[in-house]
Amino acid sequence: MEDAGFILGSYFLTFATVGLFAWRTLRSGRKLADQIPDDDKYWL
């Protein structure tokens, strides 16, 4: 149990990093999608 803080801190740091990366990726994708005309958006 001596390393519990290190392990939990590592998990928190990992999940925070992945969450930040996902948030920035989605934000960037939405920003770029706004620049494309609706007629060219094949995913709609």
BAFI-359436 format. One record per residue: residue number from 1; residue in three letters; z, x, y negated of N, C-alpha, C, O, CB in turn. Coordinates in Angstrom, 1 decimal, padded with zeros to 4 digits. Glycine has a CB too. Layout:
// residues N
[NUM, "ALA", [Z, X, Y], [Z, X, Y], [Z, X, Y], [Z, X, Y], [Z, X, Y]]
...
// end
This chain:
// residues 44
[1, "MET", [000.0, 000.8, 001.2], [000.0, 000.0, 000.0], [000.0, 000.9, -001.3], [000.0, 000.3, -002.4], [001.2, -000.9, 000.0]]
[2, "GLU", [000.0, 002.2, -001.1], [000.1, 003.0, -002.3], [-001.3, 003.0, -003.0], [-001.3, 003.2, -004.2], [000.4, 004.5, -001.9]]
[3, "ASP", [-002.3, 002.7, -002.3], [-003.7, 002.8, -002.9], [-004.2, 001.4, -003.3], [-005.4, 001.2, -003.6], [-004.6, 003.4, -001.9]]
[4, "ALA", [-003.4, 000.4, -003.2], [-003.8, -001.0, -003.5], [-004.4, -001.1, -004.9], [-005.4, -001.8, -005.1], [-002.7, -002.0, -003.3]]
[5, "GLY", [-003.7, -000.5, -005.9], [-004.2, -000.5, -007.3], [-005.6, 000.1, -007.4], [-006.4, -000.4, -008.1], [-003.2, 000.1, -008.2]]
[6, "PHE", [-005.8, 001.2, -006.8], [-007.1, 001.9, -006.8], [-008.1, 001.0, -006.2], [-009.2, 000.9, -006.7], [-007.0, 003.3, -006.1]]
[7, "ILE", [-007.8, 000.4, -005.0], [-008.8, -000.4, -004.3], [-009.1, -001.6, -005.1], [-010.3, -002.0, -005.3], [-008.3, -000.8, -002.9]]
[8, "LEU", [-008.1, -002.3, -005.6], [-008.4, -003.5, -006.4], [-009.1, -003.2, -007.7], [-010.0, -004.0, -008.1], [-007.1, -004.2, -006.7]]
[9, "GLY", [-008.7, -002.1, -008.3], [-009.4, -001.7, -009.5], [-010.9, -001.4, -009.3], [-011.8, -001.7, -010.1], [-008.7, -000.5, -010.1]]
[10, "SER", [-011.2, -000.7, -008.1], [-012.5, -000.4, -007.8], [-013.3, -001.7, -007.5], [-014.5, -001.8, -008.0], [-012.6, 000.5, -006.5]]
[11, "TYR", [-012.7, -002.7, -006.8], [-013.4, -003.9, -006.6], [-013.7, -004.6, -008.0], [-014.8, -005.1, -008.2], [-012.6, -004.9, -005.7]]
[12, "PHE", [-012.7, -004.6, -008.8], [-012.9, -005.3, -010.1], [-014.0, -004.6, -010.9], [-014.9, -005.3, -011.5], [-011.6, -005.2, -011.0]]
[13, "LEU", [-014.0, -003.3, -011.0], [-015.0, -002.5, -011.7], [-016.4, -002.8, -011.1], [-017.4, -002.9, -011.8], [-014.7, -001.0, -011.6]]
[14, "THR", [-016.5, -002.8, -009.8], [-017.8, -003.1, -009.1], [-018.3, -004.5, -009.4], [-019.5, -004.6, -009.8], [-017.7, -003.0, -007.6]]
[15, "PHE", [-017.5, -005.5, -009.3], [-017.9, -006.9, -009.6], [-018.2, -007.1, -011.1], [-019.2, -007.8, -011.4], [-016.8, -007.9, -009.2]]
[16, "ALA", [-017.5, -006.4, -011.9], [-017.7, -006.5, -013.4], [-019.1, -005.9, -013.7], [-019.8, -006.4, -014.5], [-016.6, -005.9, -014.2]]
[17, "THR", [-019.4, -004.8, -013.1], [-020.7, -004.1, -013.3], [-021.8, -004.9, -012.8], [-022.8, -005.0, -013.5], [-020.6, -002.7, -012.7]]
[18, "VAL", [-021.7, -005.4, -011.6], [-022.8, -006.3, -011.1], [-023.0, -007.5, -011.9], [-024.1, -008.0, -012.2], [-022.5, -006.6, -009.6]]
[19, "GLY", [-021.9, -008.1, -012.3], [-021.9, -009.3, -013.2], [-022.6, -009.1, -014.5], [-023.4, -009.9, -015.0], [-020.6, -009.9, -013.4]]
[20, "LEU", [-022.2, -007.9, -015.1], [-022.8, -007.6, -016.4], [-024.3, -007.3, -016.2], [-025.1, -007.7, -017.1], [-022.2, -006.3, -017.0]]
[21, "PHE", [-024.7, -006.6, -015.2], [-026.1, -006.4, -014.9], [-026.9, -007.7, -014.7], [-028.0, -007.8, -015.2], [-026.3, -005.5, -013.7]]
[22, "ALA", [-026.3, -008.6, -013.9], [-027.0, -009.9, -013.7], [-027.1, -010.7, -015.0], [-028.2, -011.3, -015.3], [-026.2, -010.7, -012.6]]
[23, "TRP", [-026.1, -010.7, -015.8], [-026.1, -011.4, -017.1], [-027.2, -010.9, -018.0], [-027.9, -011.6, -018.6], [-024.7, -011.4, -017.7]]
[24, "ARG", [-027.2, -009.5, -018.1], [-028.2, -008.9, -019.0], [-029.6, -009.1, -018.5], [-030.6, -009.3, -019.3], [-027.9, -007.4, -019.1]]
[25, "THR", [-029.8, -009.1, -017.2], [-031.1, -009.3, -016.6], [-031.6, -010.8, -016.9], [-032.7, -011.0, -017.3], [-031.1, -009.1, -015.1]]
[26, "LEU", [-030.7, -011.7, -016.7], [-031.1, -013.1, -016.9], [-031.3, -013.4, -018.4], [-032.3, -014.1, -018.8], [-030.0, -014.1, -016.4]]
[27, "ARG", [-030.5, -012.8, -019.3], [-030.7, -012.9, -020.7], [-032.0, -012.3, -021.1], [-032.7, -012.9, -022.0], [-029.6, -012.3, -021.5]]
[28, "SER", [-032.4, -011.2, -020.6], [-033.6, -010.5, -020.9], [-034.8, -011.4, -020.4], [-035.8, -011.5, -021.1], [-033.7, -009.1, -020.3]]
[29, "GLY", [-034.7, -011.9, -019.2], [-035.8, -012.7, -018.7], [-036.0, -014.0, -019.5], [-037.1, -014.4, -019.7], [-035.5, -013.1, -017.3]]
[30, "ARG", [-034.9, -014.6, -019.9], [-035.1, -015.8, -020.8], [-035.7, -015.5, -022.1], [-036.5, -016.2, -022.7], [-033.7, -016.5, -021.0]]
[31, "LYS", [-035.3, -014.4, -022.7], [-035.9, -013.9, -024.0], [-037.4, -013.6, -023.8], [-038.1, -014.0, -024.7], [-035.1, -012.7, -024.5]]
[32, "LEU", [-037.8, -013.0, -022.7], [-039.2, -012.7, -022.5], [-039.9, -014.0, -022.2], [-041.1, -014.1, -022.6], [-039.3, -011.7, -021.4]]
[33, "ALA", [-039.3, -014.9, -021.5], [-040.0, -016.2, -021.1], [-040.3, -017.0, -022.4], [-041.3, -017.7, -022.4], [-039.2, -017.0, -020.2]]
[34, "ASP", [-039.5, -016.9, -023.4], [-039.7, -017.6, -024.6], [-041.0, -017.1, -025.4], [-041.5, -017.8, -026.2], [-038.5, -017.5, -025.6]]
[35, "GLN", [-041.4, -015.9, -025.1], [-042.5, -015.3, -025.7], [-043.9, -015.7, -025.1], [-044.9, -015.5, -025.7], [-042.4, -013.8, -025.8]]
[36, "ILE", [-043.8, -016.4, -023.9], [-045.0, -016.7, -023.2], [-045.3, -018.2, -023.5], [-044.4, -019.0, -023.4], [-044.9, -016.5, -021.7]]
[37, "PRO", [-046.6, -018.5, -023.8], [-046.9, -020.0, -024.0], [-046.6, -020.8, -022.7], [-046.7, -020.3, -021.6], [-048.4, -020.1, -024.4]]
[38, "ASP", [-046.3, -022.1, -022.9], [-046.0, -022.9, -021.8], [-047.1, -023.1, -020.8], [-046.9, -023.3, -019.6], [-045.5, -024.3, -022.3]]
[39, "ASP", [-048.3, -023.0, -021.3], [-049.5, -023.1, -020.4], [-049.6, -022.0, -019.4], [-050.2, -022.1, -018.3], [-050.8, -023.2, -021.2]]
[40, "ASP", [-049.1, -020.8, -019.8], [-049.2, -019.6, -018.9], [-048.0, -019.5, -018.0], [-047.9, -018.6, -017.2], [-049.3, -018.4, -019.8]]
[41, "LYS", [-047.0, -020.4, -018.1], [-045.8, -020.3, -017.2], [-046.1, -021.0, -015.9], [-046.0, -022.2, -015.8], [-044.6, -020.9, -017.9]]
[42, "TYR", [-046.5, -020.2, -014.9], [-046.9, -020.8, -013.6], [-045.7, -021.3, -012.8], [-045.8, -022.1, -011.9], [-047.6, -019.8, -012.7]]
[43, "TRP", [-044.5, -020.9, -013.2], [-043.2, -021.3, -012.5], [-042.7, -022.6, -013.0], [-041.7, -023.1, -012.4], [-042.2, -020.3, -012.7]]
[44, "LEU", [-043.3, -023.2, -014.0], [-042.9, -024.6, -014.4], [-043.6, -025.7, -013.8], [-043.3, -026.8, -014.1], [-043.0, -024.7, -015.9]]
// end
